[in-house]
Amino acid sequence: MSTIRAEGKLTPDDMLSGSQVAAILGRNPYQTPNDILKRAIDILQGYEPPAPTHESIHWGNTFEVDILNEACKRLKLGNPKTTFNKAFFHKQAPLAVSLDGMVQGNGELLQTNPDQGIFLVNADEIVLDGDIIVESKLTGQELDQELPDYRGRLQIQAQMACTGAQIGVVAVLYRGVNLRIYVFKADPEIQQRIIDASVDFDRRLKKYQMNDEIEWYSIETVKDATNVYDEDSGEVADLPQIEDHVQHILNLKQDIQQMEEELEHYQAQVMATMGDVKVAHAGRYQVTWGTINYKAVPEKVVPAKPARTVRSKTLRIKENG
């Protein structure tokens, strides 16, 4: 195993980076555009959120160079350059990227080769010429049928846009045993979407710096709303424009309650008919009503936590009057 470790973040905090592109474009299920904007504004305010330290990041950094080297070996290229000590900036747009690796092409024609785990994504064949960007990913998830946008698909296009490279590779090690090598050609249409998003992100940051006004992105989830508006002001306000939405919430809650009661009723009827039967063949269906074994668990002491205030993720609703 290589002793060389990942370089870490080299991009400035007040500019959109390649790793944030999928979230800004609404293509990351784990982060929203507002998460990225809020982090940048927090840093401008002097508060830098702690860097994530979960297990997958640790092992991704530990095996990064090994993944890159193996990917380039399968592509019949030399070992990539993996130390840059700088970020790469787009020539016109406020966009910056860090690179995991870069390797020189060998002029050979490349096609999809499942036996080697090589898959061409947006071309039937690619000539491996010039600078080739190589991005390393490690995940404990199952193999992807198609590489998700948030697992390097958009990031590699941002990296190509900032370096001028025409070929990019995302090497993903799944569960430590399956390496998949996804090869991309530069896509001008996708890169333009990324550039437009970086310009808009920069505009929002400059707007905040000029007049302390935050122009949030559209809020689509409860988690996003509670992160953006994490404290209440104590103010009471008339907002008649949300009356229809509130009524719709109440209607949905009633529908859910009725459906849960109906589900409970029919499950109870099936169980009563099955009695102590474990598996029932019910026409088109097989129904299993088994048991669950729980191992003994020692008593746990909950660690202390500091006092804090967070915005509730649920609404309390009652009729006026």
BABASE-719219 format. One line per 4 residues: number of its first residue (from 1); their letters; for each residue x, y, z of C-alpha. Coordinates in steps of 0.25 Angstrom, whole numbers, plus 5000, padded with zeros to 4 digits. Example, Ala and Ser with C-alpha at 12.3 -4.5 7.8 and 13.67 -1.06 7.14 Angstrom:
// residues 2
1 = AS = 5049:4982:5031; 5055:4996:5029
//
This chain:
// residues 321
1 = MSTI = 5000:5000:5000; 5005:5014:4996; 5009:5023:5008; 5006:5036:5000
5 = RAEG = 4993:5042:5005; 4983:5051:4998; 4987:5066:4998; 4974:5071:5003
9 = KLTP = 4966:5084:5000; 4974:5094:4992; 4962:5102:4986; 4958:5115:4992
13 = DDML = 4946:5116:5001; 4939:5128:4994; 4939:5121:4981; 4931:5109:4975
17 = SGSQ = 4940:5096:4975; 4939:5084:4966; 4934:5075:4978; 4923:5085:4981
21 = VAAI = 4917:5085:4967; 4908:5073:4968; 4901:5079:4980; 4900:5093:4974
25 = LGRN = 4893:5087:4962; 4884:5079:4971; 4890:5066:4967; 4895:5062:4981
29 = PYQT = 4885:5055:4990; 4894:5058:5002; 4896:5073:5000; 4887:5084:4995
33 = PNDI = 4891:5097:4988; 4888:5104:5001; 4897:5095:5009; 4909:5100:5000
37 = LKRA = 4904:5115:5000; 4903:5114:5016; 4917:5108:5018; 4923:5119:5009
41 = IDIL = 4915:5130:5017; 4919:5124:5030; 4934:5125:5026; 4932:5139:5022
45 = QGYE = 4926:5142:5035; 4939:5136:5042; 4933:5123:5045; 4939:5111:5038
49 = PPAP = 4931:5098:5040; 4939:5086:5044; 4944:5077:5032; 4936:5064:5031
53 = THES = 4944:5052:5037; 4935:5040:5035; 4941:5026:5032; 4940:5026:5017
57 = IHWG = 4947:5039:5015; 4959:5034:5023; 4960:5021:5015; 4958:5029:5002
61 = NTFE = 4970:5038:5005; 4978:5026:5010; 4976:5018:4997; 4975:5029:4987
65 = VDIL = 4988:5028:4981; 4987:5013:4980; 4974:5014:4973; 4979:5024:4963
69 = NEAC = 4992:5016:4960; 4983:5003:4958; 4973:5011:4949; 4985:5016:4940
73 = KRLK = 4991:5002:4940; 4978:4996:4934; 4978:5008:4924; 4992:5004:4920
77 = LGNP = 4997:5018:4924; 5009:5021:4934; 5007:5025:4948; 5000:5038:4949
81 = KTTF = 5005:5051:4956; 4998:5052:4969; 5004:5064:4976; 5001:5078:4971
85 = NKAF = 5001:5088:4983; 4992:5097:4976; 4977:5098:4971; 4974:5100:4957
89 = FHKQ = 4965:5112:4953; 4956:5114:4941; 4961:5124:4931; 4948:5132:4931
93 = APLA = 4939:5127:4942; 4940:5127:4957; 4942:5112:4958; 4954:5105:4964
97 = VSLD = 4957:5090:4965; 4967:5081:4972; 4973:5069:4965; 4975:5055:4970
101 = GMVQ = 4984:5052:4958; 4988:5055:4944; 4994:5045:4934; 4999:5047:4920
105 = GNGE = 4992:5039:4909; 4999:5028:4900; 4992:5031:4887; 4984:5018:4888
109 = LLQT = 4970:5015:4884; 4961:5012:4896; 4948:5004:4896; 4939:4999:4907
113 = NPDQ = 4946:4987:4914; 4937:4980:4925; 4947:4970:4928; 4957:4981:4932
117 = GIFL = 4945:4989:4939; 4947:5000:4928; 4934:5007:4923; 4934:5019:4913
121 = VNAD = 4922:5028:4918; 4920:5038:4907; 4927:5032:4895; 4928:5019:4887
125 = EIVL = 4943:5020:4887; 4954:5030:4891; 4968:5033:4887; 4976:5034:4900
129 = DGDI = 4984:5047:4896; 4989:5059:4904; 4987:5062:4919; 4977:5052:4925
133 = IVES = 4970:5056:4938; 4969:5044:4948; 4959:5045:4960; 4959:5034:4971
137 = KLTG = 4946:5030:4979; 4944:5020:4989; 4930:5015:4994; 4924:5004:5003
141 = QELD = 4912:5004:4994; 4908:4994:4983; 4913:4995:4969; 4906:5006:4962
145 = QELP = 4898:5003:4949; 4902:5017:4944; 4912:5026:4951; 4903:5036:4959
149 = DYRG = 4906:5051:4956; 4910:5053:4971; 4921:5042:4970; 4930:5049:4961
153 = RLQI = 4922:5050:4948; 4920:5065:4949; 4933:5068:4957; 4942:5062:4946
157 = QAQM = 4935:5071:4935; 4939:5083:4945; 4953:5078:4946; 4954:5077:4931
161 = ACTG = 4948:5091:4929; 4959:5097:4938; 4971:5090:4932; 4967:5089:4918
165 = AQIG = 4968:5074:4918; 4959:5067:4908; 4959:5053:4915; 4955:5050:4929
169 = VVAV = 4955:5037:4937; 4947:5034:4950; 4952:5022:4957; 4943:5016:4967
173 = LYRG = 4947:5005:4977; 4934:4999:4982; 4934:4992:4995; 4949:4990:4994
177 = VNLR = 4948:4979:4984; 4942:4984:4971; 4949:4995:4963; 4941:5002:4952
181 = IYVF = 4948:5012:4943; 4939:5022:4936; 4945:5030:4924; 4939:5043:4919
185 = KADP = 4941:5052:4908; 4940:5067:4911; 4925:5071:4909; 4924:5086:4906
189 = EIQQ = 4909:5086:4909; 4911:5081:4923; 4923:5090:4925; 4915:5102:4922
193 = RIID = 4904:5098:4932; 4915:5097:4942; 4921:5111:4938; 4907:5117:4939
197 = ASVD = 4905:5111:4953; 4919:5117:4957; 4916:5131:4952; 4902:5130:4960
201 = FDRR = 4909:5125:4972; 4919:5136:4972; 4908:5147:4970; 4901:5142:4982
205 = LKKY = 4914:5143:4991; 4917:5157:4985; 4903:5161:4988; 4904:5157:5003
209 = QMND = 4918:5163:5004; 4912:5176:4999; 4899:5178:5007; 4898:5166:5017
213 = EIEW = 4887:5160:5008; 4886:5145:5006; 4879:5141:4993; 4876:5126:4996
217 = YSIE = 4874:5116:4986; 4860:5110:4985; 4857:5102:4997; 4851:5088:4994
221 = TVKD = 4853:5079:5007; 4850:5081:5022; 4865:5078:5025; 4869:5090:5015
225 = ATNV = 4859:5099:5022; 4863:5096:5036; 4878:5098:5032; 4876:5111:5025
229 = YDED = 4866:5117:5036; 4873:5110:5048; 4867:5120:5058; 4854:5127:5060
233 = SGEV = 4853:5142:5062; 4841:5141:5072; 4833:5150:5062; 4819:5147:5060
237 = ADLP = 4814:5151:5045; 4802:5150:5036; 4805:5141:5024; 4792:5138:5018
241 = QIED = 4799:5134:5005; 4802:5120:5012; 4788:5117:5016; 4786:5107:5005
245 = HVQH = 4799:5100:5007; 4795:5099:5022; 4782:5093:5018; 4788:5083:5009
249 = ILNL = 4798:5079:5020; 4786:5076:5029; 4779:5068:5018; 4791:5060:5015
253 = KQDI = 4793:5057:5030; 4779:5052:5031; 4780:5043:5018; 4793:5037:5024
257 = QQME = 4786:5034:5037; 4775:5027:5030; 4784:5019:5022; 4792:5015:5034
261 = EELE = 4780:5010:5041; 4775:5003:5028; 4789:4996:5027; 4789:4992:5042
265 = HYQA = 4775:4986:5040; 4779:4977:5028; 4792:4973:5034; 4785:4969:5047
269 = QVMA = 4775:4961:5039; 4786:4954:5031; 4793:4950:5044; 4781:4945:5051
273 = TMGD = 4778:4936:5039; 4793:4931:5039; 4793:4928:5053; 4806:4921:5056
277 = VKVA = 4809:4918:5041; 4822:4924:5037; 4820:4924:5022; 4807:4925:5015
281 = HAGR = 4805:4924:5000; 4793:4934:4997; 4790:4932:4982; 4800:4941:4975
285 = YQVT = 4808:4945:4988; 4817:4938:4998; 4815:4944:5012; 4826:4941:5022
289 = WGTI = 4823:4944:5037; 4836:4941:5044; 4843:4944:5057; 4854:4953:5060
293 = NYKA = 4865:4949:5069; 4872:4960:5077; 4886:4958:5084; 4888:4963:5098
297 = VPEK = 4893:4977:5098; 4901:4983:5110; 4896:4996:5117; 4901:5008:5110
301 = VVPA = 4904:5022:5116; 4900:5033:5107; 4911:5043:5105; 4909:5057:5110
305 = KPAR = 4905:5067:5100; 4906:5083:5101; 4893:5091:5101; 4889:5095:5087
309 = TVRS = 4876:5101:5080; 4872:5096:5067; 4860:5099:5058; 4849:5088:5059
313 = KTLR = 4846:5079:5047; 4831:5078:5049; 4820:5089:5049; 4810:5090:5060
317 = IKEN = 4797:5094:5053; 4783:5099:5060; 4771:5106:5055; 4770:5121:5058
321 = G = 4758:5125:5067
//
